[in-house]
């Protein structure tokens, strides 16, 4: 799935976006979760700043 996402970003306009992965802890179980999202380059720091 990641290959497909990366390949589609490389064709036309994809250089303005970044795939971000944030590690979070579940409040219920304490297990680690991963949150992935494709974000515009200007908004990357804002995305990592939010919970």
PyMOL Python script that loads the backbone (N, CA, C, O; Angstrom):
from pymol import cmd

cmd.read_pdbstr("""\
ATOM      1  N   UNK A   1       0.828  -1.195   0.000  1.00  0.00           N
ATOM      2  CA  UNK A   1       0.000   0.000   0.000  1.00  0.00           C
ATOM      3  C   UNK A   1       0.868   1.252   0.000  1.00  0.00           C
ATOM      4  O   UNK A   1       0.540   2.227  -0.677  1.00  0.00           O
ATOM      5  N   UNK A   2       1.955   1.244   0.738  1.00  0.00           N
ATOM      6  CA  UNK A   2       2.821   2.413   0.790  1.00  0.00           C
ATOM      7  C   UNK A   2       3.446   2.689  -0.564  1.00  0.00           C
ATOM      8  O   UNK A   2       3.607   3.848  -0.948  1.00  0.00           O
ATOM      9  N   UNK A   3       3.801   1.633  -1.297  1.00  0.00           N
ATOM     10  CA  UNK A   3       4.396   1.829  -2.605  1.00  0.00           C
ATOM     11  C   UNK A   3       3.420   2.537  -3.534  1.00  0.00           C
ATOM     12  O   UNK A   3       3.806   3.415  -4.305  1.00  0.00           O
ATOM     13  N   UNK A   4       2.156   2.150  -3.454  1.00  0.00           N
ATOM     14  CA  UNK A   4       1.140   2.758  -4.301  1.00  0.00           C
ATOM     15  C   UNK A   4       0.971   4.239  -3.955  1.00  0.00           C
ATOM     16  O   UNK A   4       0.841   5.070  -4.855  1.00  0.00           O
ATOM     17  N   UNK A   5       0.972   4.572  -2.684  1.00  0.00           N
ATOM     18  CA  UNK A   5       0.838   5.956  -2.253  1.00  0.00           C
ATOM     19  C   UNK A   5       2.021   6.780  -2.724  1.00  0.00           C
ATOM     20  O   UNK A   5       1.837   7.877  -3.252  1.00  0.00           O
ATOM     21  N   UNK A   6       3.215   6.280  -2.545  1.00  0.00           N
ATOM     22  CA  UNK A   6       4.419   7.005  -2.939  1.00  0.00           C
ATOM     23  C   UNK A   6       4.457   7.166  -4.451  1.00  0.00           C
ATOM     24  O   UNK A   6       4.808   8.237  -4.945  1.00  0.00           O
ATOM     25  N   UNK A   7       4.103   6.122  -5.194  1.00  0.00           N
ATOM     26  CA  UNK A   7       4.123   6.199  -6.653  1.00  0.00           C
ATOM     27  C   UNK A   7       3.129   7.223  -7.158  1.00  0.00           C
ATOM     28  O   UNK A   7       3.421   7.937  -8.118  1.00  0.00           O
ATOM     29  N   UNK A   8       1.969   7.315  -6.544  1.00  0.00           N
ATOM     30  CA  UNK A   8       0.971   8.281  -7.005  1.00  0.00           C
ATOM     31  C   UNK A   8       1.387   9.706  -6.659  1.00  0.00           C
ATOM     32  O   UNK A   8       1.014  10.638  -7.371  1.00  0.00           O
ATOM     33  N   UNK A   9       2.150   9.900  -5.585  1.00  0.00           N
ATOM     34  CA  UNK A   9       2.608  11.237  -5.228  1.00  0.00           C
ATOM     35  C   UNK A   9       3.711  11.727  -6.153  1.00  0.00           C
ATOM     36  O   UNK A   9       3.867  12.934  -6.337  1.00  0.00           O
ATOM     37  N   UNK A  10       4.472  10.824  -6.733  1.00  0.00           N
ATOM     38  CA  UNK A  10       5.588  11.230  -7.565  1.00  0.00           C
ATOM     39  C   UNK A  10       5.137  11.749  -8.929  1.00  0.00           C
ATOM     40  O   UNK A  10       5.908  12.416  -9.618  1.00  0.00           O
ATOM     41  N   UNK A  11       3.915  11.457  -9.323  1.00  0.00           N
ATOM     42  CA  UNK A  11       3.425  11.937 -10.611  1.00  0.00           C
ATOM     43  C   UNK A  11       2.572  13.171 -10.379  1.00  0.00           C
ATOM     44  O   UNK A  11       1.474  13.070  -9.832  1.00  0.00           O
ATOM     45  N   UNK A  12       3.052  14.313 -10.780  1.00  0.00           N
ATOM     46  CA  UNK A  12       2.281  15.545 -10.782  1.00  0.00           C
ATOM     47  C   UNK A  12       1.881  16.079  -9.425  1.00  0.00           C
ATOM     48  O   UNK A  12       0.961  15.546  -8.804  1.00  0.00           O
ATOM     49  N   UNK A  13       2.534  17.098  -8.955  1.00  0.00           N
ATOM     50  CA  UNK A  13       2.126  17.810  -7.752  1.00  0.00           C
ATOM     51  C   UNK A  13       2.457  17.128  -6.440  1.00  0.00           C
ATOM     52  O   UNK A  13       2.168  17.682  -5.380  1.00  0.00           O
ATOM     53  N   UNK A  14       3.045  15.961  -6.473  1.00  0.00           N
ATOM     54  CA  UNK A  14       3.311  15.228  -5.252  1.00  0.00           C
ATOM     55  C   UNK A  14       4.491  15.746  -4.460  1.00  0.00           C
ATOM     56  O   UNK A  14       4.635  15.408  -3.285  1.00  0.00           O
ATOM     57  N   UNK A  15       5.328  16.546  -5.063  1.00  0.00           N
ATOM     58  CA  UNK A  15       6.511  17.041  -4.361  1.00  0.00           C
ATOM     59  C   UNK A  15       6.155  18.102  -3.338  1.00  0.00           C
ATOM     60  O   UNK A  15       7.005  18.511  -2.547  1.00  0.00           O
ATOM     61  N   UNK A  16       4.917  18.549  -3.343  1.00  0.00           N
ATOM     62  CA  UNK A  16       4.469  19.543  -2.369  1.00  0.00           C
ATOM     63  C   UNK A  16       3.867  18.888  -1.132  1.00  0.00           C
ATOM     64  O   UNK A  16       3.442  19.585  -0.211  1.00  0.00           O
ATOM     65  N   UNK A  17       3.826  17.565  -1.098  1.00  0.00           N
ATOM     66  CA  UNK A  17       3.219  16.840   0.015  1.00  0.00           C
ATOM     67  C   UNK A  17       4.220  15.880   0.645  1.00  0.00           C
ATOM     68  O   UNK A  17       5.164  15.430  -0.004  1.00  0.00           O
ATOM     69  N   UNK A  18       3.995  15.576   1.926  1.00  0.00           N
ATOM     70  CA  UNK A  18       4.854  14.672   2.670  1.00  0.00           C
ATOM     71  C   UNK A  18       3.988  13.675   3.422  1.00  0.00           C
ATOM     72  O   UNK A  18       2.957  14.049   3.981  1.00  0.00           O
ATOM     73  N   UNK A  19       4.393  12.414   3.442  1.00  0.00           N
ATOM     74  CA  UNK A  19       3.687  11.412   4.227  1.00  0.00           C
ATOM     75  C   UNK A  19       4.276  11.427   5.627  1.00  0.00           C
ATOM     76  O   UNK A  19       5.461  11.145   5.810  1.00  0.00           O
ATOM     77  N   UNK A  20       3.448  11.756   6.622  1.00  0.00           N
ATOM     78  CA  UNK A  20       3.896  11.877   8.004  1.00  0.00           C
ATOM     79  C   UNK A  20       3.365  10.703   8.814  1.00  0.00           C
ATOM     80  O   UNK A  20       2.217  10.291   8.650  1.00  0.00           O
ATOM     81  N   UNK A  21       4.199  10.177   9.677  1.00  0.00           N
ATOM     82  CA  UNK A  21       3.818   9.086  10.575  1.00  0.00           C
ATOM     83  C   UNK A  21       4.137   9.524  11.997  1.00  0.00           C
ATOM     84  O   UNK A  21       5.275   9.874  12.312  1.00  0.00           O
ATOM     85  N   UNK A  22       3.113   9.501  12.855  1.00  0.00           N
ATOM     86  CA  UNK A  22       3.275   9.929  14.245  1.00  0.00           C
ATOM     87  C   UNK A  22       2.996   8.736  15.168  1.00  0.00           C
ATOM     88  O   UNK A  22       2.007   8.027  14.982  1.00  0.00           O
ATOM     89  N   UNK A  23       3.855   8.519  16.147  1.00  0.00           N
ATOM     90  CA  UNK A  23       3.674   7.453  17.127  1.00  0.00           C
ATOM     91  C   UNK A  23       2.912   8.035  18.313  1.00  0.00           C
ATOM     92  O   UNK A  23       3.303   9.060  18.872  1.00  0.00           O
ATOM     93  N   UNK A  24       1.819   7.371  18.690  1.00  0.00           N
ATOM     94  CA  UNK A  24       0.990   7.834  19.808  1.00  0.00           C
ATOM     95  C   UNK A  24       0.741   6.663  20.745  1.00  0.00           C
ATOM     96  O   UNK A  24       0.872   5.504  20.351  1.00  0.00           O
ATOM     97  N   UNK A  25       0.384   6.968  21.975  1.00  0.00           N
ATOM     98  CA  UNK A  25       0.018   5.928  22.934  1.00  0.00           C
ATOM     99  C   UNK A  25      -1.478   5.927  23.134  1.00  0.00           C
ATOM    100  O   UNK A  25      -2.094   6.987  23.244  1.00  0.00           O
ATOM    101  N   UNK A  26      -2.067   4.749  23.182  1.00  0.00           N
ATOM    102  CA  UNK A  26      -3.499   4.613  23.409  1.00  0.00           C
ATOM    103  C   UNK A  26      -3.808   4.951  24.863  1.00  0.00           C
ATOM    104  O   UNK A  26      -3.160   4.419  25.765  1.00  0.00           O
ATOM    105  N   UNK A  27      -4.782   5.822  25.109  1.00  0.00           N
ATOM    106  CA  UNK A  27      -5.110   6.153  26.495  1.00  0.00           C
ATOM    107  C   UNK A  27      -5.734   4.979  27.262  1.00  0.00           C
ATOM    108  O   UNK A  27      -5.621   4.918  28.487  1.00  0.00           O
ATOM    109  N   UNK A  28      -6.382   4.060  26.567  1.00  0.00           N
ATOM    110  CA  UNK A  28      -7.031   2.925  27.224  1.00  0.00           C
ATOM    111  C   UNK A  28      -6.039   1.839  27.614  1.00  0.00           C
ATOM    112  O   UNK A  28      -5.998   1.411  28.768  1.00  0.00           O
ATOM    113  N   UNK A  29      -5.235   1.392  26.640  1.00  0.00           N
ATOM    114  CA  UNK A  29      -4.373   0.236  26.875  1.00  0.00           C
ATOM    115  C   UNK A  29      -2.905   0.598  27.074  1.00  0.00           C
ATOM    116  O   UNK A  29      -2.139  -0.205  27.608  1.00  0.00           O
ATOM    117  N   UNK A  30      -2.508   1.780  26.658  1.00  0.00           N
ATOM    118  CA  UNK A  30      -1.105   2.154  26.755  1.00  0.00           C
ATOM    119  C   UNK A  30      -0.257   1.618  25.622  1.00  0.00           C
ATOM    120  O   UNK A  30       0.957   1.824  25.605  1.00  0.00           O
ATOM    121  N   UNK A  31      -0.886   0.921  24.663  1.00  0.00           N
ATOM    122  CA  UNK A  31      -0.156   0.379  23.519  1.00  0.00           C
ATOM    123  C   UNK A  31       0.165   1.503  22.539  1.00  0.00           C
ATOM    124  O   UNK A  31      -0.505   2.535  22.520  1.00  0.00           O
ATOM    125  N   UNK A  32       1.186   1.290  21.736  1.00  0.00           N
ATOM    126  CA  UNK A  32       1.564   2.281  20.737  1.00  0.00           C
ATOM    127  C   UNK A  32       0.662   2.174  19.515  1.00  0.00           C
ATOM    128  O   UNK A  32       0.307   1.076  19.087  1.00  0.00           O
ATOM    129  N   UNK A  33       0.294   3.332  18.956  1.00  0.00           N
ATOM    130  CA  UNK A  33      -0.493   3.401  17.728  1.00  0.00           C
ATOM    131  C   UNK A  33       0.263   4.284  16.755  1.00  0.00           C
ATOM    132  O   UNK A  33       1.053   5.135  17.163  1.00  0.00           O
ATOM    133  N   UNK A  34       0.026   4.085  15.485  1.00  0.00           N
ATOM    134  CA  UNK A  34       0.650   4.908  14.459  1.00  0.00           C
ATOM    135  C   UNK A  34      -0.435   5.638  13.688  1.00  0.00           C
ATOM    136  O   UNK A  34      -1.402   5.032  13.228  1.00  0.00           O
ATOM    137  N   UNK A  35      -0.264   6.950  13.550  1.00  0.00           N
ATOM    138  CA  UNK A  35      -1.205   7.760  12.789  1.00  0.00           C
ATOM    139  C   UNK A  35      -0.474   8.253  11.551  1.00  0.00           C
ATOM    140  O   UNK A  35       0.552   8.925  11.659  1.00  0.00           O
ATOM    141  N   UNK A  36      -0.999   7.920  10.370  1.00  0.00           N
ATOM    142  CA  UNK A  36      -0.374   8.298   9.109  1.00  0.00           C
ATOM    143  C   UNK A  36      -1.285   9.251   8.357  1.00  0.00           C
ATOM    144  O   UNK A  36      -2.506   9.098   8.367  1.00  0.00           O
ATOM    145  N   UNK A  37      -0.683  10.231   7.708  1.00  0.00           N
ATOM    146  CA  UNK A  37      -1.456  11.163   6.909  1.00  0.00           C
ATOM    147  C   UNK A  37      -0.527  11.829   5.890  1.00  0.00           C
ATOM    148  O   UNK A  37       0.663  12.014   6.148  1.00  0.00           O
ATOM    149  N   UNK A  38      -1.078  12.180   4.751  1.00  0.00           N
ATOM    150  CA  UNK A  38      -0.324  12.918   3.738  1.00  0.00           C
ATOM    151  C   UNK A  38      -0.666  14.390   3.909  1.00  0.00           C
ATOM    152  O   UNK A  38      -1.826  14.783   3.793  1.00  0.00           O
ATOM    153  N   UNK A  39       0.354  15.206   4.186  1.00  0.00           N
ATOM    154  CA  UNK A  39       0.173  16.595   4.569  1.00  0.00           C
ATOM    155  C   UNK A  39       0.959  17.487   3.604  1.00  0.00           C
ATOM    156  O   UNK A  39       2.019  17.101   3.114  1.00  0.00           O
ATOM    157  N   UNK A  40       0.436  18.662   3.344  1.00  0.00           N
ATOM    158  CA  UNK A  40       1.152  19.647   2.519  1.00  0.00           C
ATOM    159  C   UNK A  40       2.412  20.082   3.271  1.00  0.00           C
ATOM    160  O   UNK A  40       2.396  20.165   4.499  1.00  0.00           O
ATOM    161  N   UNK A  41       3.482  20.356   2.563  1.00  0.00           N
ATOM    162  CA  UNK A  41       4.768  20.685   3.184  1.00  0.00           C
ATOM    163  C   UNK A  41       4.687  21.878   4.130  1.00  0.00           C
ATOM    164  O   UNK A  41       5.418  21.921   5.119  1.00  0.00           O
ATOM    165  N   UNK A  42       3.820  22.842   3.852  1.00  0.00           N
ATOM    166  CA  UNK A  42       3.703  24.017   4.717  1.00  0.00           C
ATOM    167  C   UNK A  42       3.053  23.695   6.056  1.00  0.00           C
ATOM    168  O   UNK A  42       3.220  24.450   7.014  1.00  0.00           O
ATOM    169  N   UNK A  43       2.315  22.592   6.144  1.00  0.00           N
ATOM    170  CA  UNK A  43       1.544  22.277   7.351  1.00  0.00           C
ATOM    171  C   UNK A  43       2.146  21.141   8.179  1.00  0.00           C
ATOM    172  O   UNK A  43       1.518  20.686   9.135  1.00  0.00           O
ATOM    173  N   UNK A  44       3.337  20.678   7.835  1.00  0.00           N
ATOM    174  CA  UNK A  44       3.925  19.524   8.525  1.00  0.00           C
ATOM    175  C   UNK A  44       4.156  19.817  10.009  1.00  0.00           C
ATOM    176  O   UNK A  44       3.793  18.993  10.848  1.00  0.00           O
ATOM    177  N   UNK A  45       4.741  20.947  10.355  1.00  0.00           N
ATOM    178  CA  UNK A  45       5.007  21.256  11.753  1.00  0.00           C
ATOM    179  C   UNK A  45       3.713  21.405  12.553  1.00  0.00           C
ATOM    180  O   UNK A  45       3.660  21.006  13.716  1.00  0.00           O
ATOM    181  N   UNK A  46       2.680  21.968  11.949  1.00  0.00           N
ATOM    182  CA  UNK A  46       1.391  22.082  12.619  1.00  0.00           C
ATOM    183  C   UNK A  46       0.796  20.702  12.884  1.00  0.00           C
ATOM    184  O   UNK A  46       0.212  20.467  13.942  1.00  0.00           O
ATOM    185  N   UNK A  47       0.945  19.788  11.921  1.00  0.00           N
ATOM    186  CA  UNK A  47       0.378  18.455  12.074  1.00  0.00           C
ATOM    187  C   UNK A  47       1.058  17.701  13.214  1.00  0.00           C
ATOM    188  O   UNK A  47       0.390  17.007  13.981  1.00  0.00           O
ATOM    189  N   UNK A  48       2.367  17.828  13.332  1.00  0.00           N
ATOM    190  CA  UNK A  48       3.078  17.155  14.410  1.00  0.00           C
ATOM    191  C   UNK A  48       2.813  17.812  15.751  1.00  0.00           C
ATOM    192  O   UNK A  48       2.949  17.161  16.786  1.00  0.00           O
ATOM    193  N   UNK A  49       2.442  19.070  15.762  1.00  0.00           N
ATOM    194  CA  UNK A  49       2.163  19.781  17.008  1.00  0.00           C
ATOM    195  C   UNK A  49       0.831  19.385  17.627  1.00  0.00           C
ATOM    196  O   UNK A  49       0.673  19.474  18.844  1.00  0.00           O
ATOM    197  N   UNK A  50      -0.125  18.951  16.823  1.00  0.00           N
ATOM    198  CA  UNK A  50      -1.427  18.573  17.371  1.00  0.00           C
ATOM    199  C   UNK A  50      -1.389  17.147  17.887  1.00  0.00           C
ATOM    200  O   UNK A  50      -0.506  16.373  17.518  1.00  0.00           O
ATOM    201  N   UNK A  51      -2.334  16.801  18.730  1.00  0.00           N
ATOM    202  CA  UNK A  51      -2.391  15.444  19.290  1.00  0.00           C
ATOM    203  C   UNK A  51      -3.208  14.531  18.431  1.00  0.00           C
ATOM    204  O   UNK A  51      -3.360  13.353  18.753  1.00  0.00           O
TER     205      UNK A  51
END
""", "prot")
cmd.dss("prot")
cmd.show_as("cartoon", "prot")
cmd.util.cbc("prot")
cmd.orient("prot")
